Amino acid sequence: MGMPSANSGWRLRERMRNIRLRGATVSDSMRRELLIRGDPGSATVLGARPRRTEPGHVFWVRVQLDGEFPYETRVRQRVTEADLEWMQPGDVVCCRVDPGDRGRLVLYVPDIEESGRASIAKILADGRRAAATVLAAAPVAADYSGRDDPVLRLELELRAWDEAEPWRVRLVQPVPLTAIGLVDLGQHLEVAFFEVDRGETVAVDWAASLEE
């Protein structure tokens, strides 16, 4: 038996990628099933838009499960208007994933008391302030959401006056077109944060950064 060719491996990766990107439509019965027996994880929202012909929304998300590489997929499900406010590009929500099919998952927003989550607006309004240096920036699903502002993955080094050491974070956020020039390597940004973490409670203040 011969070894598989490079082309066959490429085709397999493309097929797997295409399967993930199709995503699944989450019905009420599937939601109940996955919430009970699905593997817990987190999902970063990369894009969100209303469905064109049916109720609900389509979400493009980056899913992270313990011990596994992150992957991107689409999820079609109905959400309340209250939850939708917490499911905008850059927000991190919870998810439950089918153990036998990573393309079947449900997104949900837990109670604030349970998750300690904070929206970008909440962080900017109430967070502590820090200076950030751009270490890397890459587009993420920039053409998917239909927004004018591209969604970027940013790697930053943060310094705060009341923290002894700088720390690095990675976050996914929409970047205003007027601020694209600020995400070049070595550029400085104004940010707000709640905790010294990997980026879960960090938000870039684009308005303040543009004023510098």
C-alpha positions as CSV (number, residue, x, y, z in Angstrom):
1,M,0.0,0.0,0.0
2,G,1.5,3.3,-1.1
3,M,1.8,6.5,1.0
4,P,-1.0,9.1,0.6
5,S,0.0,11.9,-1.8
6,A,0.3,15.6,-0.7
7,N,-2.7,16.3,-3.0
8,S,-4.9,13.8,-1.2
9,G,-4.0,15.4,2.1
10,W,-4.8,18.8,0.8
11,R,-8.1,17.6,-0.5
12,L,-9.0,16.0,2.8
13,R,-8.2,19.3,4.7
14,E,-10.3,21.2,2.2
15,R,-13.2,18.8,2.7
16,M,-12.9,19.1,6.5
17,R,-12.8,22.8,6.2
18,N,-15.9,23.0,4.0
19,I,-17.8,20.7,6.3
20,R,-17.0,23.0,9.3
21,L,-17.9,26.1,7.4
22,R,-21.4,24.9,6.4
23,G,-22.3,24.8,10.1
24,A,-25.7,23.6,11.4
25,T,-29.1,25.0,12.0
26,V,-29.9,24.7,15.7
27,S,-33.5,23.7,16.3
28,D,-35.2,23.9,19.8
29,S,-34.9,20.2,20.2
30,M,-31.2,20.2,19.2
31,R,-30.5,23.0,21.6
32,R,-32.0,21.1,24.5
33,E,-30.1,18.0,23.5
34,L,-26.7,19.8,23.2
35,L,-27.2,21.7,26.5
36,I,-27.6,18.4,28.3
37,R,-24.9,16.2,26.7
38,G,-22.7,18.6,24.7
39,D,-19.0,19.2,25.5
40,P,-18.6,22.7,27.1
41,G,-16.4,25.3,25.4
42,S,-16.2,28.9,24.5
43,A,-16.8,30.7,21.2
44,T,-15.5,34.0,20.0
45,V,-18.0,35.7,17.7
46,L,-16.3,36.7,14.5
47,G,-19.5,37.8,12.6
48,A,-23.3,37.9,13.0
49,R,-26.1,38.7,10.7
50,P,-29.9,38.0,10.5
51,R,-30.9,35.1,8.4
52,R,-32.3,36.2,5.0
53,T,-35.3,33.8,4.6
54,E,-35.9,32.4,8.1
55,P,-36.1,33.6,11.7
56,G,-32.8,33.8,13.7
57,H,-29.2,34.7,13.0
58,V,-26.1,33.3,11.5
59,F,-23.0,33.4,13.6
60,W,-19.5,32.9,12.5
61,V,-17.5,31.7,15.5
62,R,-14.1,30.5,16.6
63,V,-14.7,27.6,18.9
64,Q,-12.2,26.5,21.7
65,L,-12.6,23.2,23.6
66,D,-10.3,22.0,26.3
67,G,-7.4,20.1,24.9
68,E,-8.2,20.7,21.2
69,F,-7.1,23.1,18.5
70,P,-9.6,26.0,17.9
71,Y,-11.7,25.9,14.8
72,E,-14.1,28.2,12.9
73,T,-17.7,27.4,11.9
74,R,-21.1,28.9,11.3
75,V,-24.1,28.4,13.6
76,R,-27.6,29.2,12.6
77,Q,-29.9,29.7,15.6
78,R,-32.5,31.9,17.1
79,V,-31.5,34.1,20.0
80,T,-33.3,36.8,22.1
81,E,-32.7,40.4,21.5
82,A,-31.2,40.6,25.0
83,D,-28.7,37.8,24.2
84,L,-27.9,39.3,20.8
85,E,-26.4,42.4,22.5
86,W,-23.8,40.0,24.0
87,M,-23.1,38.2,20.8
88,Q,-21.5,40.8,18.6
89,P,-18.1,40.5,16.9
90,G,-15.4,40.2,19.5
91,D,-17.7,39.0,22.2
92,V,-16.9,35.6,23.8
93,V,-19.9,33.3,24.7
94,C,-20.3,29.8,25.9
95,C,-21.1,26.8,23.7
96,R,-22.0,23.1,23.9
97,V,-20.6,20.9,21.1
98,D,-21.8,17.5,20.0
99,P,-19.1,15.0,21.0
100,G,-19.5,13.1,17.8
101,D,-19.9,16.1,15.4
102,R,-17.9,19.2,16.1
103,G,-20.1,21.1,13.5
104,R,-23.2,20.7,15.7
105,L,-23.1,23.2,18.5
106,V,-25.3,25.6,20.4
107,L,-24.3,29.1,21.5
108,Y,-25.6,30.6,24.7
109,V,-25.0,33.5,27.0
110,P,-24.9,32.5,30.7
111,D,-26.1,34.7,33.6
112,I,-23.7,37.5,34.3
113,E,-23.2,36.2,37.9
114,E,-22.3,32.8,36.5
115,S,-19.8,33.9,33.8
116,G,-18.5,37.3,35.0
117,R,-18.6,38.3,31.3
118,A,-18.4,41.8,30.2
119,S,-19.2,43.4,26.9
120,I,-16.8,45.7,25.1
121,A,-19.0,48.7,26.0
122,K,-19.0,47.7,29.6
123,I,-15.2,47.3,29.7
124,L,-14.7,50.7,28.1
125,A,-17.1,52.4,30.5
126,D,-16.0,50.9,33.8
127,G,-12.6,49.3,33.1
128,R,-9.1,50.3,34.3
129,R,-6.9,52.0,31.8
130,A,-3.7,50.7,30.2
131,A,-1.3,51.4,27.3
132,A,-0.9,48.7,24.7
133,T,1.7,48.0,22.0
134,V,0.7,46.1,18.9
135,L,2.7,42.9,18.5
136,A,0.7,41.4,15.6
137,A,-2.6,41.9,13.8
138,A,-4.4,39.6,11.3
139,P,-7.9,39.8,9.7
140,V,-10.5,37.4,10.8
141,A,-13.7,36.8,8.8
142,A,-13.4,40.3,7.5
143,D,-15.7,39.6,4.5
144,Y,-18.3,37.6,6.4
145,S,-20.3,39.8,8.6
146,G,-21.3,42.4,6.1
147,R,-20.0,45.1,8.4
148,D,-17.9,48.1,7.2
149,D,-15.5,47.5,10.0
150,P,-13.2,44.5,9.6
151,V,-12.8,42.1,12.5
152,L,-9.1,41.6,13.5
153,R,-7.2,39.3,15.8
154,L,-4.8,41.5,17.8
155,E,-1.9,40.5,19.9
156,L,-0.9,43.3,22.3
157,E,1.5,43.9,25.2
158,L,-0.2,45.9,28.0
159,R,1.2,48.1,30.6
160,A,-0.7,49.7,33.5
161,W,0.5,52.1,36.1
162,D,-0.7,49.9,39.0
163,E,0.6,46.6,37.6
164,A,4.2,45.7,38.3
165,E,4.8,43.8,35.0
166,P,3.5,44.1,31.4
167,W,1.4,41.2,30.1
168,R,0.4,39.9,26.7
169,V,-3.2,39.5,25.5
170,R,-4.9,38.2,22.3
171,L,-8.4,39.5,21.4
172,V,-10.7,39.6,18.5
173,Q,-12.5,43.0,17.9
174,P,-14.0,45.1,15.1
175,V,-11.5,47.8,14.0
176,P,-13.0,51.1,12.7
177,L,-11.7,51.8,9.1
178,T,-10.4,55.1,10.4
179,A,-8.2,53.3,12.9
180,I,-6.7,50.7,10.5
181,G,-3.4,52.6,10.5
182,L,-3.1,52.1,14.3
183,V,-2.7,48.3,14.2
184,D,0.7,48.2,12.5
185,L,3.5,46.5,14.4
186,G,4.8,48.7,17.3
187,Q,1.9,51.1,17.3
188,H,0.4,52.3,20.6
189,L,-3.2,52.0,21.6
190,E,-5.3,53.0,24.6
191,V,-7.2,50.1,26.1
192,A,-9.4,49.3,29.1
193,F,-9.4,46.1,31.2
194,F,-10.9,44.5,34.2
195,E,-8.4,41.8,35.0
196,V,-4.8,40.8,34.1
197,D,-5.8,37.9,31.9
198,R,-5.2,36.7,28.3
199,G,-7.6,39.2,26.8
200,E,-11.0,38.1,28.0
201,T,-11.7,41.4,29.8
202,V,-9.7,43.7,27.5
203,A,-11.1,46.2,25.0
204,V,-9.4,48.7,22.7
205,D,-10.6,52.3,23.0
206,W,-10.4,53.3,19.4
207,A,-11.7,56.8,20.0
208,A,-9.1,57.6,22.6
209,S,-6.4,55.9,20.5
210,L,-7.2,58.1,17.5
211,E,-7.0,61.2,19.6
212,E,-3.4,60.6,20.6
